[in-house]
Amino acid sequence: MKINWFPGHMKKALAEIREKLKNIDVVIYVLDGRAPISSINPSLSKLAQDKPILYIFNKVDMSDENRVRELAKNYKNQKCDYLIMNSTAGSWAKIIKQKLLNLTKAKIEKMKNKGIKAVVRSIVVGVPNSGKSTLVNNLCGKAKAITGNRAGVTKQTQWVSIGDNVEICDTPGTLYPNLENQDVAKKLFFIGSIKDEVVADNVELANMLIDMLKIKYPQLLEKRFGNDLTLEGIAKARAFIVSGGELDIERAANAVVDDFRKGRIGKITLD
């Protein structure tokens, strides 16, 4: 089974991002804390490589924060910085705004010397369902961007302002034309960055998720599902029965993935 998802609106979005980056001062790159390495889109990284970048390790409320902090250390240098956060809670506008100003201080100073107040322009990028639009709404203090806990909600770019000197462009979540690394593709599916309809066999993938969690978080898995960590055992424990008395394995598979996505198994980072 090969997982791949690159609909037309993503191709269009990448082209728009490429064009907008010509006039952008700093990139806000939103990563899903449940799979922060896998949620890096090589196509976006290539486009943004000459710009300062603020990496947002989002959804920390559902992630293994210690693991995220360990990975995040690699994303700080002279041109890059990072924040670990949950974009659905708290007010991050001042903190993020200051980070953006710090990353663009050369431009600000240059404009100041000319007697001009600089306006910092930023663009928010990331894979689908990483929380970009929720972050934008948090920054604005109101719901200006369309949000949803599924892939592909934002279909077009939109601009918002933070104060009088920072402008932010929200963009649709994008993947890349060919997901050659299927381990990455599976993790993107597990965190909801790939539409469920794209996958042919959810039972196979649920088994893979169970195997992955047995290695990384066995105690959390057993606490949620019990000692029998097969789909048959989970279906039996939850009384998932179809007509004729057979176990509903597909329903058990959906339950495993859904429990992971909604954080019911625990705080997990797959990378």
N, C-alpha and C positions, 0 to 999 in steps of 0.2 A: 504494500500500500504506500503510495507516494502522496504526500500532502503538499498542495501548492494553491495559493490564492492571490491573484493579482488582477482584480477587475479594472474596467476602464477608468473609473474615477480616480484610482490610485496612480495610473499612468499620467493622467491629466494633472493630478496634484503634485507629482514630482516635477513636472515641467513648470508648474506655477512657482513652486518653491525655488527651483533653479533660477528663475527670472527674478523673483523677489529678493533673493540673497545678494544680488548686486547692490542693493540699497539698504541692506541690513547691517547693523553694527555688532550685534551679539545674538547667538542662538541659545534658546532654551530647549534642551534635549531631555524629554521626559522618558524615564525608564521605569518599568514595572518591577518593584522590589522583589516580586516572587520569581522573576527570571530576568535580572538586570543585564546580564551578558547577552542572553538570547534575544532581548528586546532592543538590541542595537541593530539598526538597519544599515548595512554597508553602503547602500545607495545614498542615504541621508548623510552618513559620515563623510563620504567622498565629496558631496556637495558643500559641506560645512567646514571642511578641513582648514581653510585659511581664515576662519572667523573665531573670535573668542566664544567659548561655550560654557554655559551654566548647566550642568547635569542635575536633573531632579530625580532622585531615587524615590519614587512615589509608592503609595500603598504600603507604607511601613507598618501600618496597623494589621496587615495580613501577612507580613513577611518575617523572616528570621532576622531580626535587627542586627544581631552580632555578625552574622554572615554578610549582610548588606554593608555594614560599616567596614568590614575587612576588604570587601571588593571596592568600595567607594574611594579608598585611599589612593588608588591608582589613577583617579580622575582629577587630580589637582596638580596644576603646574602654573607657569607664568600666564598661559592663555586660557586655562580652564579652572573651574571651581565646581563645587557640588553642594547640594543640600539633601538631607534625608528627611522625608516628610509624609504626611497624609493630607492630600489636597482637599479632602472633604471636611477637615476639622481645623479650627483655629484661623487666625488671620496671618497670612504669610506675606502680605503685600509689601510691608516695610522692609522685611528681611531680604526678599527676592529683589526688590527695587535697589537696595543698597549693593547687593552682589552684582547686579547688572551695571550699576554706576562704577563700581570698582574695576570691572572688567573692561570698561570703555573710558577710563580716566584720561587716556592719551588724547582721545578725540575731544573730550570735554575741555581739557586744558587748552588744546589748540584753538577751539572755538572761543573760549573765554579770552584768550590773548588777542583775538580779533574783535572783542566786544560783543560777541554773539552768545546767547544762551543756547546750549546744545540740546537737541531732542534726540534721545537714544531710541533707536528702532530695533525691536527684537522680534524674532519669529519662533513660535512654539512648534516643535516637531516630535515625532515618535511613532511607534507602531499603534495599530488600532487598540482601543480599550485600555490604554495606559494611563488615562486620566487627564489628558491635555485640556479638554474643554472645561472640566471641573476645576482645574487649576486656574484657568483664565477667569472663570466666574469668581473664584476665591480672591483673585487679585483685584477684580473690579468691585467686589463687594455686592454684586448683584448677578442674577442669571441672564447674562447676555449671550452666552454660547449654549448651543443645544448639547445636552448630555444624555448618556444612557449606558447601562452596564452590559454593553454588547459591542461587537466589532462593527465599524462602518457607519456610525451615527453621523459624524460630521462629514459633509460631502463637499464643502467649499470653504475657501479662506474667508476670514472676517477680522477686522481691526477693532481694538479697544484701547483705552488709555488708562495709565496709572498716574494720576496727578497731571502736571502740566509739562513734564519733560521725559516721559517714557511712554512709548506706544508699542503695543504687542499685537502680532498677527497670529491668530489661531489657524491651524491647518488640519486637513483630514489626516487620519492615521494612514500610514503607508507601509507596505512591505516591499519586497523586491521581486523582480520578474521571475526568478527561479530559486526556490528554496532548496538548494542542493543538500544542505546539511539537515537531514531528517530528524536528528536529535533536537536541533533547534526548532524545527517545524512542529514537532510534538509538544515541546514546552510552550510554544506560541499558541497552540490549540488549547492546552490545559489552562492558560491564563485568559483565554477568551479573545485573543487577538486574531484568530481565524474563525470564520463562521462555522457553526456546527454542520450546516448543510453541505459543506465542502468535503467532509469526511465520510468515507464509505463504510467504515467498520468501527463504531464507537466501542464495541465490546473489546476488540483488540487493543485499542488505545487505553481503555480503562484498566486493562490488565497491565499494560506498560506503566501506567501511573502508579498502580499498586506496587509493582516491582521496584520502581524508583524510590517510593516512599519507604518501602521495607528497609532499604539500605540507608537512607538519609534520616528518616524520622519514624523508626519502628514503634516507639512508645506512643506517639500521637496517633498513629494508624490503628494500633490495637485498642487504644482508649475509645476511639470513635466507632470501630466496626467489630471489636471482639477478637477472639483468638483465631477464628477461621477467616483468613483474609482472601479466600477465593470469592469470585463473584457468586458462585453457588451458595457459599456460606453466608454471604451478605444478604442475598435474596431470601434465604431461609430465615435468617435472624429478623428480617424486616417484613416477613410474610408477603413477599412479592410473588404472588401466584397468579397464573393465567388459567383460563378455562381448561378443565381436564386435570387440574392439580399440579401442572408442571411449574417449575420455578421460572420467574420472569427475569432472565439473565440480562436482557437489554435494559430493563428498568433499573436493575442493580448497577449496571455500568453507568447509566446516566446519573444515578445518585452519587456515585463515587466522584465523578467529575464535578458535579454541581456542589457537593460538599467542599471539595477543594477550592473551587472558585469563590465560594461565599465565606471561606475562612472557618468552616465548621470543624475541620480536622485539626486546625491549629495554625500557628504562624510559621510559614514554610517558605524557603527559598530554594528553588530547584537547581540553580547554577552553583 
